[in-house]
Amino acid sequence: MKILAISGSLRHSSSNTQLLQALALLAPAGTTITLFTELAQFPHFNPDLDQEPAPHAVAAFRNQLGWADAVVISTPEYAHGVPGSLKNALDWIVSSGEFVQKPVCLINASQQAIHAYESLAETLKVMLAVLVPDGFVTVPVQGRKLTAAEIAANPEFSVYLCRVISLLVDR
């Protein structure tokens, strides 16, 4: 199983990014979890630019999505919505279709980030992703400044991440 992990945060020490890195640490044998790291490199979406060859970051994203069997997105919520950088990246995928029939789980680090879930889920539905509702998980680590290793080692948090992995691997 190959899972692509996407953080909606550009912050280096983001809780959402740490969750995805912890997810990778918890992956069982035979499961590869790769963190997409080029979100900040995307140009602003413009349909006039959506042609071959695609901009480098867009092409890398499309390749990694095509390679993945499933996707996990962890994102903060900004002003009751998805961060602009993540929405921009998703806009680049609408016409190319890499999310079509791709299982997707959504996780986040804050119990208050409910609007971003709804907005992100709606965008992914339009893109024909297969949303895994039991894989919509909040792991309450925001503000605790934990490393990925600390999250993975803590049973209070790792249980949520292991459940997400199982939901995707057992599909």
Secondary structure, 3 states (H helix, E strand, C coil): CEEEEEECCCCCCCHHHHHHHHHHHCCCCCCEEEEECCHHHCCCCCHHHCCCCCCHHHHHHHHHHHHCCEEEEECCCECCECCHHHHHHHHCCCCCCCCCCCEEEEEECCCCCHHHHHHHHHHHHHCCCEEEEEEEEECCCCCCCCCHHHHHHCHHHHHHHHHHHHHHHCC
